[in-house]
């Protein structure tokens, strides 16, 4: 099997992630912050260790501002609905995933929030500035498209947000684990990410890292293990945003995944991703009738004139090749790219892919098409 | 040896506090504070040698950790 769907979820996982998760489940997986026994305390310590790991990885210097969620979608909902609480104008990019677009659209429908879409073609900074109005209060943006791989530099977003006194919420779902993110140099009000993509964790945990603002609104309320007599959620992070039992094995896996990346080095990962992306791009462009839509940061998307993407995806599966076709939950990105009516076939790589995977993909495509 | 407990707002801050104290060679352990002993309900605290109280609270204060003495 050749797995080329790492933007959906990374596969396989490093051995150390599997082993650490197994140890957690077998040896200490109690409920953090609830009971007083030693197993519960140990679990709490492992959760804190994961907070420190995330904070250090992002140069955030604040483990207590790392809040764990079920995934990046939950993180984005908590950040957007927790920080954008009054009627205002918000900017989003033209490459956003539905995990940004849908909560923003919900706020538009229910709270009268107005939003504009800035272009990511050409000079992004100028495009954003042109969209800013007197009522603009926030920018919510992906750092990398899950369809084209195009990057929106955090440095640009952070500078503009600071200059115009805007909230900045970023979706790091695709970029994290591929390139360095430094929140000390380029601060934002909330960074949201999943554990199971570029960080090589397992499904079930994501996180958001808050800057200086503590969310005024909470989205989910429930047991937090502390301040139980208070009918509202605790005032302080992280417990304010963590109602209910945490997904401990997934959080441990996330921490193990980051440690794996630290051992390899982000620089190595970035170089390997670039090398593989170039090889896949060069191999695919030789196929007659292919239309390539983006080849960056380990993501290559394309379509063919005379055959539907869904048909090709199904045929590739018979060859043991896993890709994702369709709109990738990013209709906005597909409108921007001009593929809204057809969708695209997306290949998304990880460091576990090999150069020969490109040959196999091209061979399979040629057999399917000709 | 007489012990003292400092109450903090959550288990997260109890662990943070314990790590900070440990860096300054103050041994401590994390304890659960009974709901009857706290205005807000269940929380966690840090237990350590009472002779190190002044030093411990200085460390917590310098690192922005809000606390109260158990029983206050």
Interface residues (C-beta under 8 A of the other chain):
Chain A: X32 X33 X35 X36 X41 X44 X45 X48 X51 X63 X64 X224 X225 X226 X227 X228 X229 X230 X234 X235 X236 X238 X239
Chain B: X9 X10 X11 X12 X13 X15 X16 X30 X31 X32 X35 X38 X39 X40 X41 X42 X43 X44
